[in-house]
Amino acid sequence: MVRTMSFVRALIRAVRAVRHTPHLAAALPADEELLLDAPDGRLGPALVAAARGEYGAVAELLATTRESAEWENRDRYTMRLAAFAASRPDWLADWLAAAPRDPDALLVKAELAIVRAWGSPARAELLRDTAPLIDAAASAEPADPVPWRIALDHARGTHAPHTVFESLWAEAVGRSSHHYGCHVAALQYLSAQWYGSHRECFGFAEEAAADALPGSLVQALPVRAAFACLAAGATPLPGRQSPQELFSDRIDAAADLGVALSAAYEVGDPWPAEVRNLLAYVLVVRGRYEEALEQFRRIGPYVTAFPWARLDDDPLGRFVELRDGARRQVAAAMPLGREQGPAAGPAGPVDPLRNAPAKAAGRAAGPPGASALGKPGRSRSGDHYA
């Protein structure tokens, strides 16, 4: 009888999934419409010009961000331009030759040096050699917090002690107290993967989120702390809880903060796209499929490499896989007579490493691919050389 009832329940879920999955897909962009790390309308033309070997558009763009104190945009553009220069450096070399003291060129040069050093087996040694470049960028524009974000990443890679980190952090927030990039760099330093702990990481993120300005992406910093916790693995030492179990409430509270922040932005807005991509992943892992599906809808076509590149060499493919999996989970939980609306009952958290359900009776496992948090050491755009 028990086996028969299990079969019937599985059959009903399958029928529900077949019926409702196409309807739920209507609210999502088609796979071929998705864009991975698409540049915005200002960065795009500058990258096209740089691809032709022309640095003028890049120089104009970064000068505008500096003169108008657009520090968040300046940080994003600098990372993208340095990543581009890693494979196409001629335009940057020409720019530096023409204007060796230009604060914007020096900033990209410093970021590029960090990117190259971070990808080397001799990372710590090479990173130490980049310190003068960071100092030059910081001196060229004393008000700019971005060199100090680079310095925080540099400190992490060179095993700098907490006293050095705290000094750099004071310099960064002294220039822009709510700068998202600087907060992300600090959070990574304080993570259990590097020189802190999950407790310290959550504490820093939650305090920063509480102090953040309305609409600031810093409000979603706890979602990054949650991701770091989920990435730590799920197999505890004998007699001890896993990080996911120990910080379960804080992970869910972080997701709640992320959901609230996401709701403050328009659907398909590229500005919070990385936060929404990260939030969607955390919600899937936690078994909160309907909320995850809503974030996939809000993402629109704007897929970001982080966090998906941490899971797979094909970040776009992994995004599609988890989006489809969340859609099937929601569809399977909808009554047969309904065409839309909330799913019936919450699903439970998913083991992020083994793709298995947590130990909670009657709770569903995650969709395929929701669990593999591989390749934690790779540098990706927006990931601050995680």
C-alpha positions in Angstrom: 0.0 0.0 0.0 2.8 2.4 0.9 4.6 1.6 -2.4 1.3 2.2 -4.3 0.7 5.5 -2.6 4.2 6.7 -3.4 3.7 5.7 -7.0 0.4 7.6 -7.2 2.0 10.8 -5.6 4.9 10.6 -8.1 2.4 10.2 -11.0 0.3 13.1 -9.9 3.5 15.3 -9.6 4.5 14.2 -13.1 1.1 15.1 -14.6 1.1 18.5 -12.8 4.6 19.2 -14.2 3.6 18.3 -17.7 0.5 20.5 -17.5 1.8 23.6 -15.8 5.5 23.8 -16.9 4.7 25.3 -20.3 2.5 28.0 -18.7 5.2 29.0 -16.2 7.7 29.2 -19.0 5.7 32.0 -20.7 6.9 34.5 -18.2 10.6 33.7 -18.8 12.9 34.8 -21.6 13.6 32.0 -24.1 17.0 30.3 -23.8 18.3 32.0 -27.0 17.4 35.4 -25.6 19.7 35.1 -22.6 22.8 37.3 -22.3 25.8 36.4 -20.3 27.5 39.4 -18.6 26.1 41.8 -21.1 27.7 45.3 -20.9 25.4 48.2 -20.3 24.8 51.0 -22.9 27.8 52.9 -21.8 30.4 50.2 -21.5 29.4 48.3 -24.6 30.6 51.0 -27.1 33.8 51.5 -25.1 34.6 47.8 -25.4 33.8 47.8 -29.1 36.3 50.7 -29.5 38.9 48.9 -27.4 38.5 45.9 -29.6 39.5 48.1 -32.6 42.6 49.2 -30.6 41.1 52.6 -29.7 41.3 53.7 -26.1 39.5 57.1 -26.5 36.0 55.9 -25.6 37.3 54.0 -22.6 39.2 57.1 -21.4 36.1 59.2 -21.8 33.9 56.7 -20.0 36.2 56.3 -16.9 36.9 60.1 -16.8 33.1 60.7 -16.5 32.8 58.2 -13.7 35.6 59.8 -11.8 34.5 63.4 -12.3 30.9 62.6 -11.3 32.0 60.3 -8.5 30.1 57.3 -9.9 32.2 54.9 -7.9 30.0 51.9 -8.3 29.9 52.2 -12.1 33.6 53.0 -12.1 34.4 49.8 -10.2 32.2 47.6 -12.5 33.7 49.2 -15.6 37.2 48.8 -14.4 36.8 45.1 -13.7 35.3 44.5 -17.1 37.9 46.5 -18.9 40.8 44.8 -17.1 39.3 41.4 -17.9 39.1 42.5 -21.6 42.7 43.8 -21.5 43.9 40.5 -20.2 43.5 39.1 -23.7 43.5 42.3 -25.8 46.1 44.6 -24.1 47.2 46.8 -27.0 44.7 49.6 -26.4 45.7 49.9 -22.8 49.4 49.9 -23.7 48.8 52.7 -26.2 46.8 54.6 -23.6 49.5 54.4 -21.0 52.1 55.3 -23.5 50.2 58.5 -24.4 49.1 59.4 -20.9 51.3 57.5 -18.3 49.9 59.4 -15.4 46.2 59.3 -16.3 44.4 58.2 -13.2 41.9 56.1 -15.2 44.6 54.3 -17.2 46.5 53.6 -14.0 43.4 52.2 -12.4 42.9 49.7 -15.2 46.6 48.9 -15.2 46.5 48.0 -11.4 43.3 45.9 -11.8 44.8 44.1 -14.8 48.0 43.3 -12.8 45.9 41.8 -10.1 43.8 39.7 -12.6 47.0 38.3 -14.2 48.7 37.6 -10.9 45.7 35.9 -9.4 45.5 33.4 -12.2 49.2 32.4 -11.7 50.5 29.5 -9.6 53.0 32.0 -8.2 50.0 34.2 -7.1 51.3 35.5 -3.8 54.7 36.4 -5.1 53.3 38.2 -8.2 50.7 40.0 -6.2 53.4 41.5 -4.0 55.0 43.0 -7.1 51.7 44.8 -7.9 51.6 46.9 -4.8 53.3 49.9 -6.4 50.7 49.9 -9.2 47.9 50.0 -6.6 49.7 52.8 -4.8 50.1 54.8 -8.1 46.3 54.4 -8.9 45.4 55.5 -5.3 47.7 58.5 -5.4 46.5 59.6 -8.9 42.9 60.1 -7.6 42.8 60.3 -3.8 39.0 60.5 -3.6 38.5 57.2 -5.5 37.6 54.2 -3.4 38.2 51.7 -6.3 42.0 51.4 -5.8 41.2 50.5 -2.2 38.9 47.8 -3.3 41.8 46.5 -5.4 44.0 46.8 -2.3 41.6 44.7 -0.3 41.7 42.0 -2.9 45.5 42.3 -3.0 45.6 41.9 0.8 43.6 38.7 0.6 45.8 37.2 -2.0 49.1 38.1 -0.2 47.9 36.7 3.2 48.0 40.1 4.8 47.1 40.1 8.5 43.9 41.5 10.0 45.7 44.7 11.0 46.6 45.5 7.4 43.1 44.6 6.3 41.5 46.8 8.9 43.7 49.7 7.8 42.8 49.3 4.1 39.1 48.9 5.0 39.2 52.2 6.9 40.7 53.9 3.8 38.0 52.4 1.5 35.0 53.3 3.6 36.5 56.7 4.3 36.1 57.5 0.7 32.7 55.8 0.0 31.0 54.3 3.1 28.5 52.2 1.2 30.6 51.1 -1.8 29.4 47.7 -2.8 32.6 46.5 -4.3 34.6 47.3 -1.3 32.1 45.5 0.9 32.3 42.4 -1.3 36.1 42.4 -1.1 36.0 42.8 2.7 33.4 40.0 3.0 35.6 37.6 1.0 38.6 38.4 3.3 36.5 37.6 6.3 35.0 34.4 4.9 35.8 31.0 6.3 37.5 30.2 2.9 40.1 32.8 3.7 40.9 34.5 7.0 37.6 34.6 8.9 34.7 32.3 9.8 31.1 31.9 8.8 30.0 33.6 11.9 32.3 36.6 11.2 31.2 36.7 7.6 27.5 36.8 8.5 28.1 39.3 11.2 29.9 41.7 8.9 27.3 41.3 6.1 24.3 41.7 8.4 25.7 44.8 10.0 26.5 46.3 6.7 23.1 45.5 5.3 21.4 47.1 8.3 23.4 50.3 7.8 23.0 50.4 4.0 21.1 53.1 2.1 17.7 52.3 0.7 18.0 50.4 -2.5 21.8 49.8 -2.0 23.1 46.5 -3.2 24.9 46.3 0.1 21.5 45.2 1.6 22.0 41.9 -0.2 25.5 41.3 1.2 24.2 38.6 3.5 23.2 36.6 0.4 26.9 36.5 -0.4 27.6 35.3 3.1 24.9 32.6 2.6 26.5 31.5 -0.6 29.9 31.2 1.1 28.3 29.1 3.8 26.6 26.8 1.2 29.9 26.5 -0.7 31.7 25.2 2.4 30.3 21.7 2.0 27.7 19.7 3.8 29.6 16.9 5.6 30.2 17.9 9.2 32.7 16.3 11.6 31.2 13.5 13.8 28.9 15.0 16.4 28.9 18.5 14.8 26.5 20.4 12.6 27.3 21.3 9.1 27.6 25.0 8.3 24.3 24.8 6.4 22.6 23.4 9.5 24.3 25.7 12.0 23.5 28.9 10.0 20.2 27.7 8.5 18.2 30.6 10.0 20.7 33.2 8.9 20.8 31.8 5.4 17.1 32.1 5.1 17.1 35.5 6.6 19.7 36.6 4.1 17.5 35.3 1.3 14.6 37.3 2.7 16.7 40.4 2.6 17.6 39.7 -1.0 14.0 39.1 -2.0 13.0 42.5 -0.5 15.9 44.3 -2.3 15.1 42.7 -5.6 11.5 43.8 -5.3 12.6 47.4 -5.2 14.0 47.2 -8.8 12.1 46.8 -12.0 11.9 43.4 -13.7 14.8 43.0 -16.1 16.8 45.9 -14.6 20.5 45.0 -15.3 21.8 46.9 -12.3 20.9 44.3 -9.6 21.3 41.3 -12.1 24.2 39.7 -10.2 22.4 40.0 -6.9 19.3 38.4 -8.5 21.4 35.6 -10.1 23.0 34.8 -6.8 19.7 35.0 -4.9 18.0 32.7 -7.3 20.7 30.1 -6.7 20.5 30.4 -2.9 16.7 30.0 -3.1 16.9 26.9 -5.2 19.4 25.3 -2.8 17.1 26.1 0.1 14.2 24.5 -1.7 12.3 27.8 -2.0 11.4 27.1 -5.7 8.5 29.5 -6.2 10.6 32.4 -4.9 13.5 31.3 -7.0 11.3 31.2 -10.1 10.2 34.7 -9.4 13.8 35.8 -9.3 14.5 34.1 -12.6 11.6 36.1 -13.9 13.0 39.3 -12.5 16.5 38.6 -13.9 15.0 38.7 -17.4 17.7 38.1 -20.0 20.6 39.3 -17.8 22.6 36.2 -16.7 25.8 36.9 -14.8 28.8 34.6 -14.7 28.8 34.7 -10.9 27.7 32.5 -9.3 27.1 30.0 -12.2 30.7 29.9 -13.3 31.5 28.6 -9.8 29.3 25.6 -10.6 30.2 24.7 -14.1 32.5 25.6 -17.1 29.2 26.5 -18.9 27.6 29.2 -16.7 24.8 29.9 -19.1 24.0 26.3 -19.4 23.9 25.9 -15.6 21.6 28.9 -15.3 19.2 27.4 -17.8 19.4 24.0 -16.0 18.5 25.4 -12.6 15.9 27.7 -14.0 14.2 24.8 -15.7 14.5 22.7 -12.6 12.8 25.4 -10.4 10.0 25.7 -13.0 9.4 22.0 -12.9 9.3 21.9 -9.1 6.8 24.7 -9.0 4.7 23.1 -11.7 4.7 19.8 -10.0 3.3 21.3 -6.8 0.4 23.2 -8.5 -3.0 21.6 -8.3 -4.2 20.3 -11.7 -7.1 22.8 -11.9 -4.9 25.9 -11.5 -3.1 27.8 -14.2 -1.1 30.1 -12.0 -0.5 31.0 -8.4 1.6 29.9 -5.5 2.8 26.4 -5.2 1.3 24.2 -2.5 3.7 23.9 0.4 7.3 24.8 0.8 10.0 22.4 -0.2 13.0 21.8 2.0 16.6 22.8 1.7 18.9 20.9 -0.7 22.3 19.6 0.2 24.5 21.9 -2.0 27.1 19.3 -2.7 25.3 16.0 -3.1 22.0 17.1 -4.7 20.1 15.2 -2.0 17.2 16.3 0.2 18.0 17.5 3.8 16.8 15.4 6.6 13.3 16.6 6.8 10.3 14.3 6.2 8.3 14.9 3.1 10.6 17.7 1.7 11.5 17.6 -1.9 15.0 17.4 -3.3 16.3 20.1 -5.6 16.4 20.1 -9.4 19.3 18.6 -11.2 22.4 20.7 -10.9 21.3 22.6 -7.8 24.1 21.1 -5.7 27.5 21.2 -7.3 29.5 24.1 -6.0 32.7 23.2 -7.7 35.8 25.2 -8.7 35.9 27.6 -5.8 39.3 29.1 -6.8 38.5 30.5 -10.2 38.4 34.2 -11.0 35.3 35.4 -12.7 33.8 38.7 -13.6 32.1 40.2 -10.6 33.6 37.5 -8.3 36.6 39.5 -7.1 39.0 36.6 -7.8 37.1 34.3 -5.4 
